[in-house]
Amino acid sequence: MARYEINYLDGNTEHVAADGVEYDNDARDYTFFTDGKAVALAPVANVRSIHRQDTAVTG
């Protein structure tokens, strides 16, 4: 599992632990998933950047 840092246009930052992230063109958001299930959503209109952290997350 990886850790992602999401930087929003309003200056907020969020950290999400997930197996991966995909862009959903229909929903216009980034969907973070673990074991094939969505664990977080980030609307593309408010995202400045998404960074995958190199440190693994356990638990």
N, C-alpha and C positions, 0 to 999 in steps of 0.2 A: 504494500500500500504506500502511496506517495502523499506528500503534503503539498498543497497548492496555495499560493498567496494570490488573492484577487484584490486588485487595486481599482477602486471605483472613481468615477469622475468627480464625485462630491468630496473626495479626500479620504473616505473611509477605506479600511483594509480589513479583509476577512481571510481566515485560514480554513481550509477544508481538507480533510483526510479522505482520499478516494483512490480507487484503482486506476481511474482514467477520467478523461473529460472529452466530450464531443460537442461540436456545434450543431444545434438543431435548427435547420433553416426554416421549418414551418413555424416553430414557436419563437424563433429569433432569440434564443438564449443558449448559454453554455450549460450543458447537463453533466454533472459530475456523478460517477457511478461506482458502486462497489458490488461485487457478486451479481452483476447484471441489473441492479436496481438503482434508480435515481436516489442520490443522497443529498443533492443540493442543486439549485438552479441560480444562474446569474444572468440577468437580462442584458443583452448585448448593447442596448442603448445607454447603459450606465457603466460599462466596464472599460477601464483604461488599459489594463494589462492583466495577464494571468501568468504566474511564474511557477514552474514545478520546482520544488525544493529537492536537493540531492539526498537529504537525510530521510531514511525510511522511518515510517511510523508503524509501531506495533501496538497490538491490543485492540 
